[in-house]
Amino acid sequence: MYENCTLCPRRCGVNRYEKRGFCKAGAEILCAKATLHQWEEPCISYENGAGTIFFSGCSLHCCFCQNNIISNELHGKILTVRQLADVFLSLQEKGADNIELVTPTHFVPDIIKALDLVRHRLTVPIIYNTGGYELAETIRLLNGYIDVYMPDIKYFSPEISARYSNARDYFEYASSAVLEMVSQTGSPQYNAKGGLIKGTLIRHMVMPTHRHDSIKIIDWIAENIPSPLVSIMNQYTPFDFIDDKFSEIKRRVTKMEYNSVVRHATKLGIEGFTQQLSSATEKYVPDFYFSGL
């Protein structure tokens, strides 16, 4: 699949054995960090923390990405399939509540191989944490491997997604992928400790000046997803590297902007999670210089 790569909607067709794709990844697994992550939603980091593995590279390259050092600068360590499988086992042995794969799309073939090596030894759920820009065909490859999908739906408007992620077709693909995820997992299921063990948790981060776009996303979720579980995020942080041409997003989300989206979701009866304004800070960005690998 890496020889003519069409794993994501960019369909760049690059031979990743010879050069890097749009995602900036070659054919070798590149991981930036593996750690017990305490700051996910309560149903994900509910006891010892999620066993989170951050993969380097990304198909979106959003202009505001908080993980810029790994998505664009490609900080990370090369792993073999066997080494990745051993990372899964190591996190489980450390007490991880689950194995959480972050931005994994461009390494799906090798992730499947790694899971095949150790699935018989894994007793915790496998989580697929993605920016949402996915092909439904790629998600179908994961049927039976993933217990919990955790996709973003970042944008509704093609103009907004084109401006910040150079992906005018973002919602078209994200919405189709989310429907495939829900069809695989069904309604959310929890263990006795409140941990999500099966289901799809949709994330949406409210952005400055774009609350009306957020409300359109909430409307779509309510109309198309039965028993939706949604995390409305308030952690947008205006990093210094954001270009001045995006001046409208070089500030934090206001209380009014965030609360208006939450109120709309509540009115529609959507269940899930919200965040405090204090979550919009750089301290919640992982230290990728200490990999834990």
Residue pairs with C-beta under 8 A, 6 or more apart in sequence:
1 7
1 108
1 109
2 15
2 16
2 17
2 27
2 109
3 15
3 16
3 17
4 13
4 14
4 15
5 12
5 13
5 14
5 15
5 16
5 21
5 106
6 12
6 13
6 135
7 105
7 106
7 108
7 109
7 135
7 138
8 22
8 23
8 59
8 105
8 106
8 133
8 134
8 135
8 138
9 59
9 133
9 134
9 135
9 167
9 169
9 173
10 21
10 22
10 23
10 59
12 21
12 22
14 20
14 21
14 22
16 25
16 26
16 27
17 26
17 27
19 26
20 26
21 106
22 59
23 57
23 58
23 59
23 105
23 106
24 56
24 57
24 58
24 61
24 72
24 74
25 56
25 57
25 74
25 106
25 107
28 78
28 79
29 55
29 78
29 79
29 80
29 81
29 83
29 84
29 107
29 110
30 55
30 56
30 57
30 74
30 76
30 77
30 78
30 79
30 107
31 53
31 54
31 55
31 56
31 76
31 77
31 79
31 84
31 87
31 291
31 293
32 54
32 55
32 56
32 69
32 70
32 75
32 76
32 77
32 288
32 291
33 52
33 53
33 54
33 70
33 286
33 288
33 290
33 291
33 292
33 293
34 51
34 52
34 53
34 54
34 87
34 90
34 91
34 291
34 292
34 293
35 49
35 51
35 52
35 286
35 292
36 48
36 49
36 50
36 51
36 52
36 91
36 94
36 95
36 96
37 45
37 49
37 50
37 51
37 52
37 100
37 286
38 45
38 49
39 45
39 284
40 49
40 50
40 52
40 100
41 201
41 231
41 273
42 194
42 273
43 190
43 194
43 195
43 196
43 201
43 273
44 50
44 97
44 98
44 100
44 127
44 148
44 150
44 195
44 196
44 201
45 97
46 97
46 193
46 194
46 195
47 95
47 97
47 193
47 195
48 94
48 95
48 96
48 97
49 96
49 97
50 96
50 97
50 98
50 100
50 127
51 88
51 91
51 92
51 94
51 96
51 97
51 98
51 99
51 100
51 124
52 100
52 102
52 129
53 84
53 87
53 88
53 91
53 99
53 100
53 101
53 102
53 104
54 67
54 70
54 102
54 103
54 286
54 288
55 70
55 76
55 101
55 102
55 103
55 104
55 106
55 107
56 70
56 71
56 74
56 75
56 76
57 70
57 71
57 74
57 103
57 106
58 65
58 67
58 71
58 72
58 103
58 106
58 131
59 105
59 106
59 131
59 133
60 71
60 131
60 133
60 165
60 167
61 71
61 72
61 165
61 166
62 131
62 154
62 164
62 165
63 164
63 165
63 242
63 243
63 246
64 164
64 236
64 238
64 239
64 242
64 246
64 249
65 71
65 72
66 235
66 237
66 239
66 282
66 285
67 103
67 285
67 286
67 288
68 239
68 241
69 75
69 288
70 76
70 288
71 103
75 288
75 289
76 288
76 291
77 291
77 293
79 87
79 293
81 110
81 113
81 114
81 117
82 114
82 117
84 110
84 111
84 114
85 114
85 115
85 117
85 118
86 118
87 293
88 99
88 114
88 115
88 118
88 122
89 118
89 121
89 122
91 99
92 99
92 121
92 122
92 123
92 124
96 124
97 124
97 195
98 124
98 125
98 126
98 127
98 147
98 148
98 195
99 122
99 124
99 125
99 126
99 127
100 127
100 129
100 150
101 111
101 126
101 127
101 128
101 129
102 129
103 129
103 130
103 131
104 111
104 128
104 129
104 130
105 130
105 133
105 134
105 138
108 138
108 141
108 142
109 141
111 145
112 141
112 142
112 145
115 122
115 126
115 145
119 145
125 147
125 148
125 195
125 196
125 197
125 198
126 145
126 146
126 147
126 148
127 146
127 147
127 148
127 149
127 150
128 142
128 146
128 148
128 149
128 150
128 151
128 181
129 150
129 151
130 149
130 150
130 151
130 152
130 177
131 151
131 152
131 154
132 151
132 152
132 153
132 154
132 170
132 173
132 174
132 177
132 178
133 165
133 167
133 170
133 173
133 174
134 151
134 173
134 174
134 177
135 173
135 177
136 173
136 176
136 177
136 179
136 180
139 149
139 177
139 180
139 181
139 184
140 180
142 184
143 184
146 184
146 185
147 185
147 197
147 198
148 185
148 196
148 197
148 198
148 199
148 200
148 201
149 178
149 181
149 182
149 184
149 185
149 199
149 200
149 201
150 200
150 201
150 202
150 203
151 174
151 177
151 178
151 181
151 200
151 202
151 203
152 174
152 202
152 203
152 204
152 205
153 171
153 174
153 175
153 178
153 202
153 203
153 204
153 217
153 220
153 221
154 161
154 165
154 170
154 174
154 204
154 205
155 161
155 164
155 165
155 170
155 171
155 174
155 213
155 217
156 171
156 213
156 214
156 216
156 217
156 220
157 171
157 210
157 213
157 216
158 168
158 169
158 170
158 171
159 168
160 210
160 213
161 167
161 168
161 169
161 170
161 171
162 168
163 246
164 246
164 249
175 220
175 224
178 200
178 202
178 225
179 224
179 225
181 200
182 200
182 225
182 226
185 198
185 199
185 200
186 198
186 199
187 199
187 226
187 227
188 196
188 198
188 199
188 200
188 201
188 227
188 229
189 196
189 197
189 198
189 199
190 196
190 197
191 197
196 229
199 229
200 225
200 229
201 229
201 230
201 231
201 272
202 221
202 225
202 228
202 229
202 230
202 231
202 272
203 230
203 231
203 233
204 214
204 217
204 218
204 230
204 231
204 232
204 233
204 261
205 233
205 234
205 235
205 236
206 214
206 232
206 233
206 234
206 236
206 253
206 257
206 258
206 261
207 213
207 214
207 236
207 249
207 253
208 236
208 238
208 248
208 249
208 251
208 252
208 253
208 254
208 257
209 248
209 249
209 257
211 257
211 258
211 260
211 261
214 232
214 261
215 260
215 261
215 264
218 230
218 261
218 264
218 265
218 268
218 270
219 264
219 268
221 228
221 230
221 270
222 228
222 265
222 268
222 269
222 270
227 271
228 270
228 271
228 272
229 271
229 272
230 265
230 270
230 271
230 272
230 273
231 272
231 273
231 274
232 258
232 261
232 262
232 265
232 272
232 273
232 274
232 275
233 275
233 279
234 253
234 258
234 274
234 275
234 276
234 277
234 279
234 280
235 275
235 279
235 280
235 281
235 284
236 249
236 252
236 253
236 280
237 252
237 280
237 281
237 282
237 285
238 249
238 250
238 251
238 252
239 282
242 249
242 250
244 250
252 277
252 280
253 280
255 277
258 277
262 274
265 272
